[in-house]
């Protein structure tokens, strides 16, 4: 049994649509998906997707100040 190829979680960039999978389902701007790392590298280089930060590395939201 072959080892599974590594995957990367990415988010579709604004103004872009990515088609992935055997049915060609469209993923639109803001949608998150997991794709093979080599495919992600090509889409990242072309600006179609953005790398998604793991929750621990995501910037903390600042609470709204009371008015």
N, CA, C and O atoms as a Tinker XYZ file with bonds, in Angstrom:
   268  protein
     1  N      0.848000   -1.181000    0.000000    73     2
     2  CA     0.000000    0.000000    0.000000    64     1     3
     3  C      0.889000    1.238000    0.000000    63     2     4     5
     4  O      1.796000    1.351000    0.825000    81     3
     5  N      0.637000    2.163000   -0.914000    73     3     6
     6  CA     1.440000    3.375000   -1.041000    64     5     7
     7  C      1.017000    4.399000    0.007000    63     6     8     9
     8  O     -0.150000    4.476000    0.392000    81     7
     9  N      1.986000    5.177000    0.453000    73     7    10
    10  CA     1.701000    6.241000    1.422000    64     9    11
    11  C      0.934000    7.358000    0.729000    63    10    12    13
    12  O      1.160000    7.644000   -0.447000    81    11
    13  N      0.038000    7.975000    1.460000    73    11    14
    14  CA    -0.743000    9.078000    0.909000    64    13    15
    15  C      0.154000   10.293000    0.699000    63    14    16    17
    16  O      1.038000   10.573000    1.508000    81    15
    17  N     -0.083000   10.998000   -0.379000    73    15    18
    18  CA     0.686000   12.211000   -0.669000    64    17    19
    19  C      0.321000   13.271000    0.365000    63    18    20    21
    20  O     -0.833000   13.351000    0.784000    81    19
    21  N      1.297000   14.090000    0.785000    73    19    22
    22  CA     0.981000   15.136000    1.761000    64    21    23
    23  C      0.014000   16.158000    1.172000    63    22    24    25
    24  O      0.075000   16.481000   -0.014000    81    23
    25  N     -0.871000   16.655000    2.013000    73    23    26
    26  CA    -1.839000   17.648000    1.571000    64    25    27
    27  C     -1.621000   18.956000    2.323000    63    26    28    29
    28  O     -0.999000   18.990000    3.385000    81    27
    29  N     -2.142000   20.019000    1.749000    73    27    30
    30  CA    -2.048000   21.352000    2.324000    64    29    31
    31  C     -3.438000   21.954000    2.323000    63    30    32    33
    32  O     -4.195000   21.790000    1.367000    81    31
    33  N     -3.771000   22.648000    3.395000    73    31    34
    34  CA    -5.058000   23.333000    3.469000    64    33    35
    35  C     -4.855000   24.766000    2.988000    63    34    36    37
    36  O     -3.999000   25.488000    3.501000    81    35
    37  N     -5.647000   25.168000    2.003000    73    35    38
    38  CA    -5.538000   26.498000    1.410000    64    37    39
    39  C     -6.912000   27.150000    1.325000    63    38    40    41
    40  O     -7.940000   26.488000    1.469000    81    39
    41  N     -6.913000   28.451000    1.090000    73    39    42
    42  CA    -8.142000   29.211000    0.899000    64    41    43
    43  C     -8.088000   29.846000   -0.477000    63    42    44    45
    44  O     -7.052000   30.381000   -0.873000    81    43
    45  N     -9.186000   29.793000   -1.207000    73    43    46
    46  CA    -9.246000   30.373000   -2.542000    64    45    47
    47  C     -9.135000   31.895000   -2.421000    63    46    48    49
    48  O     -9.827000   32.513000   -1.612000    81    47
    49  N     -8.267000   32.487000   -3.226000    73    47    50
    50  CA    -8.009000   33.925000   -3.194000    64    49    51
    51  C     -9.215000   34.719000   -3.718000    63    50    52    53
    52  O    -10.003000   34.203000   -4.510000    81    51
    53  N     -9.352000   35.970000   -3.274000    73    51    54
    54  CA   -10.449000   36.819000   -3.765000    64    53    55
    55  C    -10.434000   36.939000   -5.287000    63    54    56    57
    56  O     -9.377000   37.101000   -5.896000    81    55
    57  N    -11.604000   36.858000   -5.884000    73    55    58
    58  CA   -11.739000   36.986000   -7.319000    64    57    59
    59  C    -11.345000   35.755000   -8.111000    63    58    60    61
    60  O    -11.286000   35.808000   -9.339000    81    59
    61  N    -11.069000   34.635000   -7.429000    73    59    62
    62  CA   -10.639000   33.407000   -8.105000    64    61    63
    63  C    -11.640000   32.284000   -7.868000    63    62    64    65
    64  O    -12.409000   32.318000   -6.908000    81    63
    65  N    -11.625000   31.297000   -8.743000    73    63    66
    66  CA   -12.395000   30.068000   -8.600000    64    65    67
    67  C    -11.447000   28.921000   -8.909000    63    66    68    69
    68  O    -10.698000   28.974000   -9.884000    81    67
    69  N    -11.478000   27.881000   -8.077000    73    67    70
    70  CA   -10.626000   26.717000   -8.270000    64    69    71
    71  C    -11.524000   25.503000   -8.450000    63    70    72    73
    72  O    -12.451000   25.290000   -7.668000    81    71
    73  N    -11.253000   24.713000   -9.470000    73    71    74
    74  CA   -11.999000   23.479000   -9.716000    64    73    75
    75  C    -11.115000   22.321000   -9.289000    63    74    76    77
    76  O     -9.977000   22.203000   -9.743000    81    75
    77  N    -11.636000   21.460000   -8.415000    73    75    78
    78  CA   -10.834000   20.364000   -7.892000    64    77    79
    79  C    -11.707000   19.139000   -7.677000    63    78    80    81
    80  O    -12.866000   19.249000   -7.278000    81    79
    81  N    -11.152000   18.001000   -7.938000    73    79    82
    82  CA   -11.867000   16.756000   -7.690000    64    81    83
    83  C    -12.463000   16.177000   -8.955000    63    82    84    85
    84  O    -12.510000   16.840000   -9.991000    81    83
    85  N    -12.919000   14.936000   -8.870000    73    83    86
    86  CA   -13.408000   14.235000  -10.055000    64    85    87
    87  C    -14.694000   14.828000  -10.638000    63    86    88    89
    88  O    -14.976000   14.634000  -11.820000    81    87
    89  N    -15.476000   15.544000   -9.830000    73    87    90
    90  CA   -16.721000   16.117000  -10.346000    64    89    91
    91  C    -16.547000   17.554000  -10.796000    63    90    92    93
    92  O    -17.478000   18.147000  -11.340000    81    91
    93  N    -15.372000   18.124000  -10.579000    73    91    94
    94  CA   -15.115000   19.494000  -11.007000    64    93    95
    95  C    -15.895000   20.530000  -10.226000    63    94    96    97
    96  O    -16.258000   21.578000  -10.762000    81    95
    97  N    -16.153000   20.241000   -8.964000    73    95    98
    98  CA   -16.895000   21.166000   -8.115000    64    97    99
    99  C    -16.123000   22.478000   -7.979000    63    98   100   101
   100  O    -14.935000   22.452000   -7.655000    81    99
   101  N    -16.770000   23.633000   -8.220000    73    99   102
   102  CA   -16.056000   24.899000   -8.091000    64   101   103
   103  C    -15.938000   25.349000   -6.633000    63   102   104   105
   104  O    -16.911000   25.310000   -5.880000    81   103
   105  N    -14.752000   25.771000   -6.252000    73   103   106
   106  CA   -14.520000   26.384000   -4.953000    64   105   107
   107  C    -14.308000   27.866000   -5.232000    63   106   108   109
   108  O    -13.445000   28.236000   -6.029000    81   107
   109  N    -15.092000   28.705000   -4.580000    73   107   110
   110  CA   -15.043000   30.139000   -4.841000    64   109   111
   111  C    -14.229000   30.870000   -3.782000    63   110   112   113
   112  O    -13.853000   30.283000   -2.767000    81   111
   113  N    -13.961000   32.137000   -4.014000    73   111   114
   114  CA   -13.167000   32.976000   -3.109000    64   113   115
   115  C    -13.597000   32.776000   -1.661000    63   114   116   117
   116  O    -14.780000   32.857000   -1.331000    81   115
   117  N    -12.613000   32.513000   -0.805000    73   115   118
   118  CA   -12.867000   32.315000    0.619000    64   117   119
   119  C    -13.094000   30.875000    1.016000    63   118   120   121
   120  O    -12.998000   30.549000    2.200000    81   119
   121  N    -13.391000   30.000000    0.069000    73   119   122
   122  CA   -13.589000   28.586000    0.383000    64   121   123
   123  C    -12.251000   27.948000    0.765000    63   122   124   125
   124  O    -11.217000   28.260000    0.174000    81   123
   125  N    -12.277000   27.061000    1.748000    73   123   126
   126  CA   -11.081000   26.330000    2.157000    64   125   127
   127  C    -11.150000   24.919000    1.594000    63   126   128   129
   128  O    -12.221000   24.317000    1.532000    81   127
   129  N     -9.991000   24.394000    1.182000    73   127   130
   130  CA    -9.934000   23.030000    0.691000    64   129   131
   131  C     -8.558000   22.446000    0.950000    63   130   132   133
   132  O     -7.579000   23.175000    1.116000    81   131
   133  N     -8.495000   21.124000    0.984000    73   131   134
   134  CA    -7.224000   20.418000    1.143000    64   133   135
   135  C     -6.870000   19.799000   -0.188000    63   134   136   137
   136  O     -7.652000   19.052000   -0.776000    81   135
   137  N     -5.668000   20.124000   -0.658000    73   135   138
   138  CA    -5.204000   19.619000   -1.942000    64   137   139
   139  C     -3.785000   19.091000   -1.798000    63   138   140   141
   140  O     -3.091000   19.444000   -0.844000    81   139
   141  N     -3.337000   18.242000   -2.737000    73   139   142
   142  CA    -1.966000   17.737000   -2.672000    64   141   143
   143  C     -0.965000   18.895000   -2.644000    63   142   144   145
   144  O     -1.166000   19.916000   -3.302000    81   143
   145  N      0.105000   18.724000   -1.883000    73   143   146
   146  CA     1.092000   19.784000   -1.684000    64   145   147
   147  C      1.681000   20.288000   -3.002000    63   146   148   149
   148  O      1.887000   21.492000   -3.157000    81   147
   149  N      1.956000   19.390000   -3.959000    73   147   150
   150  CA     2.541000   19.848000   -5.223000    64   149   151
   151  C      1.564000   20.699000   -6.027000    63   150   152   153
   152  O      1.973000   21.662000   -6.676000    81   151
   153  N      0.292000   20.358000   -5.991000    73   151   154
   154  CA    -0.738000   21.145000   -6.675000    64   153   155
   155  C     -0.899000   22.491000   -5.961000    63   154   156   157
   156  O     -1.050000   23.524000   -6.614000    81   155
   157  N     -0.868000   22.483000   -4.631000    73   155   158
   158  CA    -0.988000   23.715000   -3.855000    64   157   159
   159  C      0.149000   24.671000   -4.179000    63   158   160   161
   160  O     -0.068000   25.878000   -4.284000    81   159
   161  N      1.357000   24.146000   -4.337000    73   159   162
   162  CA     2.511000   24.998000   -4.642000    64   161   163
   163  C      2.296000   25.751000   -5.953000    63   162   164   165
   164  O      2.601000   26.940000   -6.041000    81   163
   165  N      1.778000   25.072000   -6.962000    73   163   166
   166  CA     1.525000   25.720000   -8.253000    64   165   167
   167  C      0.430000   26.767000   -8.137000    63   166   168   169
   168  O      0.544000   27.848000   -8.715000    81   167
   169  N     -0.637000   26.461000   -7.393000    73   167   170
   170  CA    -1.733000   27.418000   -7.228000    64   169   171
   171  C     -1.321000   28.610000   -6.369000    63   170   172   173
   172  O     -1.770000   29.730000   -6.610000    81   171
   173  N     -0.468000   28.378000   -5.365000    73   171   174
   174  CA     0.057000   29.476000   -4.543000    64   173   175
   175  C      0.914000   30.404000   -5.399000    63   174   176   177
   176  O      0.795000   31.625000   -5.304000    81   175
   177  N      1.772000   29.828000   -6.230000    73   175   178
   178  CA     2.664000   30.627000   -7.079000    64   177   179
   179  C      1.888000   31.485000   -8.073000    63   178   180   181
   180  O      2.323000   32.585000   -8.414000    81   179
   181  N      0.744000   30.992000   -8.539000    73   179   182
   182  CA    -0.048000   31.736000   -9.518000    64   181   183
   183  C     -1.047000   32.691000   -8.871000    63   182   184   185
   184  O     -1.722000   33.448000   -9.567000    81   183
   185  N     -1.144000   32.659000   -7.536000    73   183   186
   186  CA    -2.042000   33.574000   -6.835000    64   185   187
   187  C     -3.486000   33.115000   -6.752000    63   186   188   189
   188  O     -4.352000   33.887000   -6.338000    81   187
   189  N     -3.767000   31.866000   -7.138000    73   187   190
   190  CA    -5.139000   31.369000   -7.088000    64   189   191
   191  C     -5.601000   31.046000   -5.670000    63   190   192   193
   192  O     -6.791000   31.138000   -5.366000    81   191
   193  N     -4.669000   30.671000   -4.807000    73   191   194
   194  CA    -5.018000   30.328000   -3.430000    64   193   195
   195  C     -4.045000   31.005000   -2.471000    63   194   196   197
   196  O     -2.994000   31.505000   -2.872000    81   195
   197  N     -4.422000   31.008000   -1.201000    73   195   198
   198  CA    -3.572000   31.510000   -0.127000    64   197   199
   199  C     -3.396000   30.401000    0.883000    63   198   200   201
   200  O     -4.312000   29.614000    1.120000    81   199
   201  N     -2.214000   30.337000    1.482000    73   199   202
   202  CA    -1.963000   29.337000    2.517000    64   201   203
   203  C     -2.846000   29.659000    3.712000    63   202   204   205
   204  O     -3.005000   30.821000    4.085000    81   203
   205  N     -3.410000   28.634000    4.300000    73   203   206
   206  CA    -4.258000   28.824000    5.477000    64   205   207
   207  C     -3.409000   28.579000    6.713000    63   206   208   209
   208  O     -2.750000   27.545000    6.817000    81   207
   209  N     -3.417000   29.520000    7.653000    73   207   210
   210  CA    -2.640000   29.372000    8.874000    64   209   211
   211  C     -3.336000   28.412000    9.825000    63   210   212   213
   212  O     -4.560000   28.447000    9.951000    81   211
   213  N     -2.577000   27.560000   10.494000    73   211   214
   214  CA    -3.184000   26.723000   11.536000    64   213   215
   215  C     -3.776000   27.627000   12.620000    63   214   216   217
   216  O     -3.310000   28.750000   12.810000    81   215
   217  N     -4.782000   27.154000   13.319000    73   215   218
   218  CA    -5.482000   27.964000   14.318000    64   217   219
   219  C     -4.525000   28.560000   15.346000    63   218   220   221
   220  O     -4.719000   29.695000   15.780000    81   219
   221  N     -3.496000   27.811000   15.740000    73   219   222
   222  CA    -2.556000   28.295000   16.753000    64   221   223
   223  C     -1.724000   29.465000   16.232000    63   222   224   225
   224  O     -1.238000   30.272000   17.024000    81   223
   225  N     -1.553000   29.571000   14.915000    73   223   226
   226  CA    -0.723000   30.625000   14.344000    64   225   227
   227  C     -1.540000   31.785000   13.795000    63   226   228   229
   228  O     -0.973000   32.801000   13.393000    81   227
   229  N     -2.853000   31.650000   13.773000    73   227   230
   230  CA    -3.700000   32.705000   13.230000    64   229   231
   231  C     -3.625000   33.931000   14.137000    63   230   232   233
   232  O     -3.558000   33.792000   15.358000    81   231
   233  N     -3.634000   35.125000   13.553000    73   231   234
   234  CA    -3.585000   36.331000   14.382000    64   233   235
   235  C     -4.818000   36.420000   15.275000    63   234   236   237
   236  O     -5.932000   36.112000   14.851000    81   235
   237  N     -4.606000   36.839000   16.496000    73   235   238
   238  CA    -5.716000   36.959000   17.446000    64   237   239
   239  C     -6.594000   38.136000   17.062000    63   238   240   241
   240  O     -6.097000   39.184000   16.649000    81   239
   241  N     -7.893000   37.959000   17.200000    73   239   242
   242  CA    -8.813000   39.050000   16.919000    64   241   243
   243  C     -8.814000   40.003000   18.103000    63   242   244   245
   244  O     -8.784000   39.583000   19.259000    81   243
   245  N     -8.849000   41.294000   17.794000    73   243   246
   246  CA    -8.910000   42.271000   18.873000    64   245   247
   247  C    -10.360000   42.547000   19.193000    63   246   248   249
   248  O    -11.161000   42.767000   18.284000    81   247
   249  N    -10.715000   42.542000   20.460000    73   247   250
   250  CA   -12.110000   42.798000   20.813000    64   249   251
   251  C    -12.482000   44.231000   20.494000    63   250   252   253
   252  O    -11.650000   45.134000   20.574000    81   251
   253  N    -13.737000   44.430000   20.133000    73   251   254
   254  CA   -14.219000   45.783000   19.829000    64   253   255
   255  C    -14.229000   46.598000   21.114000    63   254   256   257
   256  O    -14.634000   46.114000   22.171000    81   255
   257  N    -13.779000   47.838000   21.006000    73   255   258
   258  CA   -13.776000   48.692000   22.196000    64   257   259
   259  C    -15.177000   49.223000   22.448000    63   258   260   261
   260  O    -15.901000   49.545000   21.506000    81   259
   261  N    -15.560000   49.316000   23.710000    73   259   262
   262  CA   -16.910000   49.818000   24.017000    64   261   263
   263  C    -17.036000   51.291000   23.619000    63   262   264   265
   264  O    -16.095000   52.070000   23.778000    81   263
   265  N    -18.190000   51.654000   23.109000    73   263   266
   266  CA   -18.406000   53.044000   22.660000    64   265   267
   267  C    -18.973000   53.893000   23.752000    63   266   268
   268  O    -19.215000   55.083000   23.546000    81   267
